[in-house]
Amino acid sequence: MADLVWNEAREYGVKKWTAGQAKHGGDLTRKPCLKEAIDEAVDMIAYLFVLRNQIEVAKLHLAGALATGDRNSIEAALNILSTGNVDGETF
């Protein structure tokens, strides 16, 4: 499992690095990074709290589906986990 995780992280990281170089240009090691790093960290915290909320809401829908057999609750949970919202909307 560790190999799977770290191989995927490396592959994703290299793609992201390459895309960032193409978009922003230059050598990242020669740019001021502190403000960008703080901005990214704040964004990550927001994403983590929203993700935690999405998982909790999906769990409530799944618990309701187990209790009642309601297919709409299953669909709502799947939509939340797939798109981030009950309606399955993508933006």
C-alpha distances in whole Angstrom, upper triangle without the diagonal:
4,5,5,6,9,10,11,12,14,15,16,18,20,21,22,24,26,27,28,30,32,33,34,35,35,33,31,32,35,35,36,32,33,34,32,29,31,31,27,26,29,28,24,26,28,25,23,26,27,23,23,27,26,23,26,28,26,25,29,30,27,29,32,31,30,34,36,34,35,33,34,32,29,30,30,27,25,27,26,22,23,26,26,30,31,33,30,32,31,33
4,5,5,6,8,10,10,12,14,15,16,18,20,21,22,24,26,26,28,30,31,32,32,33,30,28,29,32,32,33,29,30,32,29,26,28,29,25,24,27,26,23,24,27,24,22,25,26,23,23,27,26,24,27,29,27,27,31,32,30,31,35,34,33,36,38,37,37,36,36,34,31,32,32,29,27,29,28,24,25,27,27,31,33,35,32,33,32,33
4,5,5,6,8,10,10,12,14,15,16,18,19,20,22,24,25,26,28,30,31,31,31,29,27,28,32,32,33,29,31,32,30,27,29,30,26,26,29,28,24,26,28,26,24,28,28,25,26,29,28,26,29,31,29,29,33,34,31,33,37,36,35,38,40,39,39,37,38,36,33,33,33,30,28,30,29,25,25,28,28,32,34,36,33,34,32,33
4,6,5,6,9,10,11,12,14,15,17,18,20,21,22,24,26,27,28,30,30,31,29,27,28,32,32,33,29,31,32,29,27,29,29,25,25,28,26,23,25,27,24,22,26,26,23,24,27,25,23,27,29,26,26,30,30,28,31,34,32,32,36,37,35,36,34,34,32,29,29,30,27,25,26,25,22,22,24,25,29,30,32,29,30,28,30
4,6,5,6,9,10,11,12,14,16,16,18,20,21,22,24,26,27,28,29,29,27,25,26,30,29,30,26,27,29,26,23,25,26,22,21,24,23,19,21,23,20,19,22,23,20,21,24,23,21,24,26,25,25,29,29,27,29,32,32,31,35,37,35,35,33,33,31,28,29,29,25,24,25,24,20,20,23,23,27,29,31,28,29,27,28
4,5,5,6,8,10,10,12,14,15,16,18,20,20,22,24,25,26,26,27,24,23,23,27,27,28,24,25,27,24,22,24,25,21,21,24,23,20,22,24,22,20,24,25,22,23,27,26,24,27,29,28,28,32,32,31,33,36,35,35,38,40,39,39,37,37,35,32,32,32,29,27,28,27,23,23,25,25,29,32,33,30,31,29,30
4,5,5,6,8,10,11,12,14,15,17,18,20,21,23,24,25,26,26,24,23,24,27,28,29,26,27,29,26,24,26,27,23,23,26,25,22,24,26,23,23,26,27,24,25,28,27,26,29,31,29,30,33,33,32,34,37,36,36,40,41,39,39,37,37,35,32,32,32,29,27,28,27,24,23,25,26,30,32,33,30,31,29,29
4,5,5,6,8,10,11,12,14,15,16,18,20,21,22,24,24,25,24,22,24,27,27,28,25,26,27,24,22,25,24,21,21,24,22,19,22,23,20,20,23,23,20,22,25,24,23,26,28,26,27,30,30,29,32,34,33,34,37,38,36,36,34,34,32,29,29,29,26,24,25,24,20,20,21,22,26,29,30,27,27,25,26
4,6,5,6,9,10,10,12,14,15,16,18,20,21,22,22,23,21,19,21,24,24,24,21,23,24,21,19,21,21,17,18,21,19,16,19,21,18,18,22,22,19,21,24,23,22,26,28,26,27,31,31,30,32,35,34,35,38,39,38,37,35,35,33,30,30,30,27,25,25,24,21,20,22,22,26,29,30,27,28,25,25
4,5,5,6,9,10,10,12,14,15,16,18,20,21,21,21,19,18,19,22,22,24,21,23,24,21,19,22,23,19,20,23,21,19,22,24,21,21,25,25,23,25,28,27,26,29,31,30,31,34,35,34,36,39,38,38,42,43,41,41,38,38,36,34,33,33,30,28,29,27,24,24,25,25,29,32,33,30,30,27,28
4,5,5,6,9,10,11,12,14,16,17,18,20,20,21,20,19,20,24,24,25,22,25,26,22,21,24,24,20,21,24,22,20,23,25,22,22,26,26,23,25,28,27,26,30,31,29,31,34,34,33,36,38,37,38,41,42,40,40,37,37,35,33,32,32,29,27,27,26,23,22,23,25,28,31,32,28,28,25,26
4,6,5,6,9,10,11,12,14,15,16,18,19,20,19,17,20,23,22,23,20,22,23,20,18,21,21,17,18,21,19,17,20,21,18,19,23,22,20,22,25,24,23,27,28,27,28,32,31,31,34,36,35,36,39,40,38,37,35,34,33,31,29,29,27,25,24,24,21,19,20,21,25,28,29,25,25,22,22
4,5,5,6,8,10,10,12,14,15,16,17,17,16,14,16,19,19,20,17,19,20,17,16,19,18,15,16,19,18,16,19,21,18,19,23,23,21,23,26,25,25,28,30,29,30,34,34,33,36,38,38,39,42,43,41,40,38,37,36,33,32,32,29,27,27,26,23,22,23,23,27,30,31,28,28,25,24
4,5,5,6,9,10,10,12,14,15,15,16,15,14,15,19,19,21,18,21,22,19,18,21,21,18,20,23,21,19,23,24,22,23,26,26,24,27,30,28,28,32,33,32,34,37,37,36,39,41,41,42,45,46,44,43,40,40,38,36,35,34,32,30,30,29,26,25,25,26,30,33,33,30,30,26,26
4,5,5,6,9,10,11,12,14,15,16,16,15,17,20,20,22,19,22,23,19,19,22,21,18,20,23,20,19,23,24,21,22,26,25,23,26,29,27,27,31,32,30,33,36,35,35,38,40,39,40,43,44,42,41,38,37,36,34,33,32,30,28,27,27,24,22,23,24,27,31,31,27,27,23,23
4,5,5,6,9,10,10,12,13,15,14,13,16,18,17,19,16,19,19,15,15,18,17,14,16,19,17,16,20,20,18,20,23,23,21,24,26,25,26,29,30,29,31,34,34,34,37,39,38,40,43,43,42,40,38,37,35,34,32,31,29,27,26,25,23,22,21,22,26,29,29,26,25,22,21
4,5,5,6,9,10,10,11,12,11,10,12,15,14,16,14,17,18,15,14,18,17,15,17,20,18,17,21,22,20,22,25,25,24,27,29,28,29,32,33,33,35,37,37,37,40,42,42,43,46,47,45,44,42,40,39,37,36,35,33,31,30,29,27,25,25,26,29,33,33,30,29,26,24
4,5,5,6,9,10,10,11,11,11,14,16,16,19,17,20,21,17,18,21,20,18,21,23,21,21,24,25,23,25,28,28,27,30,32,31,31,35,36,34,37,40,39,39,42,44,43,45,48,49,47,45,43,41,40,38,37,36,35,32,31,30,28,27,26,27,31,34,34,31,30,26,25
4,5,5,6,8,9,12,13,12,16,17,17,19,17,20,20,17,17,21,19,17,20,22,19,19,23,23,21,23,27,26,25,28,30,29,30,33,34,33,35,38,37,38,41,42,41,43,46,47,45,43,41,39,38,36,34,34,32,30,29,28,26,24,24,25,28,31,31,28,26,23,21
4,5,5,6,7,10,10,9,13,14,13,15,14,17,17,13,14,17,16,14,17,19,17,18,21,22,20,22,26,25,24,28,30,29,30,33,34,33,35,38,38,38,41,43,43,44,47,48,46,44,42,40,39,38,36,35,33,32,30,29,27,26,25,25,28,32,32,29,28,24,22
4,6,5,5,7,8,8,11,12,12,15,14,18,18,15,16,20,19,17,20,22,21,21,25,25,24,26,29,29,28,31,33,32,33,37,37,37,39,42,42,42,45,47,46,48,51,51,50,48,45,44,43,41,39,38,37,35,34,33,31,29,28,29,32,36,36,33,31,27,26
4,6,5,9,11,12,15,16,15,18,17,21,21,17,19,22,21,19,22,24,22,23,27,27,25,28,31,30,29,32,34,33,34,38,38,37,40,42,42,42,45,47,46,48,51,51,50,48,45,43,43,41,39,38,37,35,33,33,31,29,28,29,32,35,35,32,30,26,24
4,6,10,12,12,16,16,15,17,16,19,19,15,17,20,18,17,20,22,20,21,24,24,23,26,28,27,27,31,32,31,33,36,36,36,38,41,40,41,44,45,45,47,49,50,48,46,44,42,41,40,37,36,35,34,32,31,30,28,26,27,30,33,33,30,28,24,22
4,7,9,9,13,13,11,13,13,16,16,13,15,18,17,16,19,21,19,21,24,24,23,26,29,28,28,31,33,32,34,37,37,37,40,42,42,43,45,47,47,49,51,52,50,48,46,44,43,42,40,38,37,36,34,33,32,30,28,29,31,35,35,32,30,27,24
4,7,8,12,11,11,14,14,18,18,15,17,20,19,19,22,24,22,23,27,27,26,29,32,31,31,34,36,35,37,40,40,40,43,45,45,45,48,50,50,51,54,55,53,51,49,47,46,45,43,41,40,39,37,36,34,33,31,32,35,38,38,36,34,30,28
4,6,9,8,8,12,13,17,17,15,17,20,20,19,22,24,24,24,28,29,28,30,33,33,33,36,38,37,38,41,42,42,44,47,47,48,50,52,52,53,56,57,56,54,51,50,49,47,45,44,43,41,39,38,37,35,34,34,37,41,41,38,37,33,31
4,5,6,7,11,11,15,17,15,16,19,19,18,21,24,23,24,27,28,28,29,32,33,32,35,37,37,38,41,42,42,44,46,47,47,50,52,52,53,56,57,55,54,52,50,49,47,45,44,43,41,40,38,36,35,34,35,38,42,42,39,38,34,32
4,5,5,8,8,12,13,11,12,15,16,15,17,20,20,20,23,25,24,26,29,29,29,32,34,34,35,38,39,39,41,43,44,44,47,49,49,50,53,54,53,51,49,48,46,45,43,42,40,39,37,36,34,33,32,32,35,39,40,37,35,32,30
4,6,8,8,12,14,13,13,16,18,17,19,21,22,22,25,27,26,27,30,31,31,33,36,36,37,39,41,41,43,45,46,46,49,51,51,52,55,56,55,54,52,50,48,47,46,44,42,41,40,38,36,36,35,35,38,42,43,40,39,35,34
4,7,9,12,14,13,14,17,18,18,20,23,23,24,27,28,28,30,33,33,34,36,38,38,39,42,43,44,45,48,49,49,51,53,54,55,57,59,58,56,54,52,51,50,48,47,45,44,42,40,39,38,37,37,40,44,44,42,40,37,35
4,6,9,11,10,12,14,15,15,18,20,20,21,24,25,26,27,30,31,31,33,35,36,37,39,41,41,43,45,46,47,49,51,51,53,55,56,56,54,52,50,48,47,46,44,43,42,40,38,37,36,35,34,37,41,42,39,38,34,32
4,6,8,8,10,12,13,14,16,17,18,20,22,23,24,26,28,29,30,32,34,34,36,38,39,40,42,44,45,46,48,50,50,52,54,55,55,53,51,49,48,47,45,43,42,41,40,37,36,36,34,33,36,40,41,39,37,34,32
4,6,5,6,9,10,10,12,14,15,16,18,20,21,22,24,26,26,28,30,31,32,34,36,37,38,40,42,42,44,46,47,48,50,52,51,50,48,46,44,43,42,40,38,38,36,34,33,33,31,30,33,37,38,36,35,32,30
4,5,5,6,9,10,10,12,14,15,17,19,20,21,23,25,25,27,29,30,31,33,35,36,37,39,41,42,43,45,46,47,49,51,51,49,48,46,44,43,42,40,38,38,36,34,33,33,32,30,33,37,38,36,35,32,30
4,5,5,6,9,10,11,12,14,16,17,18,20,22,23,24,26,28,29,30,32,33,35,36,38,39,41,42,44,45,47,48,50,50,48,46,44,42,42,41,38,37,37,35,32,32,32,30,28,31,35,36,35,33,30,28
4,5,5,6,9,10,10,12,14,15,16,18,20,21,22,24,26,27,28,30,32,32,34,36,37,38,40,42,43,44,46,48,47,45,44,42,40,39,38,36,34,34,32,30,29,29,27,26,29,32,33,32,30,27,25
4,5,5,6,9,10,10,12,14,15,16,19,20,21,22,24,25,27,29,30,31,33,35,36,37,39,41,41,43,45,46,46,44,43,41,39,38,37,35,33,33,31,29,28,28,27,25,28,32,33,32,30,28,26
4,5,5,6,9,10,11,13,14,15,17,19,20,21,23,24,26,27,29,30,32,34,35,36,38,40,41,42,44,45,45,44,42,40,38,38,37,34,33,33,31,28,28,28,27,25,28,31,33,31,30,28,26
4,5,5,6,9,10,11,12,14,16,17,18,20,22,23,24,26,27,29,30,32,33,35,36,38,39,41,42,44,44,42,40,38,36,36,35,32,31,31,29,26,26,26,24,22,25,29,30,29,27,25,23
4,5,5,6,9,10,10,12,14,15,16,18,20,21,22,24,26,26,28,30,31,32,34,36,37,38,40,42,41,39,38,36,34,33,32,30,28,28,27,24,23,23,22,20,23,27,28,27,25,23,21
4,5,5,6,9,10,10,13,14,15,16,19,20,21,23,24,26,27,29,30,31,33,35,36,37,39,41,40,39,38,36,34,33,32,30,28,28,27,24,23,24,23,21,24,27,29,28,27,25,23
4,5,5,6,9,10,11,13,14,16,17,19,20,22,23,25,26,28,29,31,32,34,35,36,38,39,40,38,37,35,32,32,32,29,27,28,26,23,23,24,22,20,22,26,27,26,25,24,22
4,5,5,6,9,10,11,12,14,16,16,18,20,21,22,24,26,27,28,30,32,33,35,36,37,37,35,34,32,30,30,29,26,25,25,23,20,20,20,19,16,19,23,24,23,22,20,19
4,5,5,6,9,10,10,12,14,15,16,18,20,21,22,24,26,27,28,30,31,32,34,36,36,34,33,31,29,28,27,25,23,23,22,19,18,19,18,16,19,22,24,23,22,20,20
4,5,5,6,9,10,11,12,14,15,17,19,20,21,23,25,26,27,29,30,32,33,35,35,33,33,31,28,28,28,25,23,24,23,19,19,20,19,16,19,22,24,24,23,22,21
4,5,5,6,9,10,11,12,14,16,17,18,20,21,23,24,26,27,29,30,32,33,33,32,31,28,26,26,26,23,21,22,20,17,17,18,17,14,16,19,22,21,20,19,18
4,6,5,6,8,10,10,12,14,15,16,18,20,21,22,24,26,27,28,30,31,31,29,28,26,24,24,23,20,18,19,17,14,14,15,14,11,14,17,19,18,18,17,16
4,5,5,6,9,10,10,12,14,15,16,18,20,21,22,24,26,27,29,30,30,29,28,26,24,23,23,20,18,19,18,15,14,16,15,12,15,18,21,20,20,19,19
4,5,5,6,9,10,11,12,14,15,17,19,20,21,23,24,26,27,29,29,28,27,25,22,23,23,20,18,19,18,15,14,17,16,13,15,17,20,20,20,20,20
4,5,5,6,9,10,11,12,14,15,17,18,20,21,23,24,26,27,27,25,25,22,20,20,20,17,15,16,15,11,12,14,13,9,11,14,16,16,16,16,16
4,5,5,6,9,10,10,12,14,15,16,18,20,21,22,24,26,25,24,23,21,19,18,18,15,13,14,13,10,9,11,11,8,11,13,16,15,16,16,17
4,5,5,6,9,10,11,13,14,15,16,19,20,21,23,24,25,23,23,22,18,18,19,16,14,15,15,11,11,14,14,11,13,15,18,18,19,19,20
4,5,5,6,9,10,11,13,14,15,17,18,20,21,23,23,22,21,19,16,17,17,14,12,14,14,10,11,14,13,10,11,12,16,16,17,18,19
4,5,5,6,9,10,11,12,14,15,17,18,20,21,21,19,19,17,14,14,14,11,9,11,10,6,7,10,10,7,8,9,13,13,14,15,17
4,5,5,6,9,10,10,12,14,15,16,18,20,20,19,18,17,14,13,14,12,9,10,11,8,7,11,12,9,11,11,15,15,17,17,19
4,5,5,6,9,10,10,12,14,15,17,18,19,18,18,17,13,14,15,12,10,13,13,10,10,14,15,12,12,12,16,17,19,20,22
4,5,5,6,9,10,11,12,14,15,17,17,15,16,14,11,12,12,9,8,11,11,8,10,13,13,10,10,9,13,14,16,18,20
4,5,5,6,9,10,10,12,14,15,15,14,13,12,9,9,10,7,4,7,9,6,7,10,11,10,9,9,12,12,15,17,19
4,5,5,6,8,10,10,12,14,14,14,14,13,10,10,12,10,7,10,12,10,10,13,15,13,13,12,16,16,19,21,23
4,5,5,6,9,10,11,12,13,12,13,12,9,10,12,10,8,12,13,11,12,16,17,14,14,12,15,17,20,22,24
4,5,5,6,9,10,10,11,9,10,9,5,7,9,7,6,9,11,10,11,14,15,13,12,10,13,14,17,20,23
4,5,5,6,9,10,9,9,10,10,6,6,9,9,6,9,12,11,11,14,16,15,14,12,15,16,19,21,24
4,5,5,6,9,10,10,12,12,9,9,13,12,10,13,15,14,15,18,19,18,17,15,18,19,22,25,28
4,5,5,6,8,7,10,10,7,9,12,11,10,13,15,15,16,19,20,19,17,14,17,18,22,24,27
4,5,5,5,5,7,8,5,6,9,10,9,12,14,14,15,17,19,19,17,14,16,17,21,24,27
4,6,6,8,10,12,9,9,13,13,12,14,17,17,17,20,22,21,20,17,20,21,24,27,30
4,6,8,11,13,10,11,15,15,14,17,19,19,20,22,24,23,22,19,21,23,26,29,32
4,5,9,10,9,11,14,14,14,17,19,19,20,22,24,23,21,18,20,22,25,28,31
4,6,9,8,9,12,13,13,15,17,18,19,21,23,22,21,18,19,20,24,27,30
4,5,6,7,9,10,11,13,15,16,17,19,20,20,18,14,16,17,21,24,27
4,5,5,6,9,10,11,12,14,15,16,18,18,16,13,14,15,18,21,25
4,5,5,6,9,10,10,12,14,15,16,16,14,10,11,12,15,19,22
4,5,5,6,9,10,11,12,14,15,15,13,9,11,13,16,19,22
4,5,5,6,9,10,11,12,14,14,13,10,12,12,16,18,22
4,5,5,6,9,10,10,12,12,11,8,9,9,13,15,19
4,5,5,6,9,10,10,10,8,5,7,8,11,14,17
4,5,5,6,9,10,9,9,7,10,10,13,15,18
4,5,5,6,8,9,9,8,10,8,12,13,17
4,5,5,6,7,6,5,6,5,8,10,13
4,6,5,4,4,5,8,7,9,11,14
4,6,6,8,9,11,9,12,12,15
4,6,8,9,10,7,10,9,13
4,6,8,8,6,7,6,9
4,7,9,7,8,8,10
4,6,6,7,9,11
4,6,8,11,13
4,5,9,12
4,6,10
4,7
4
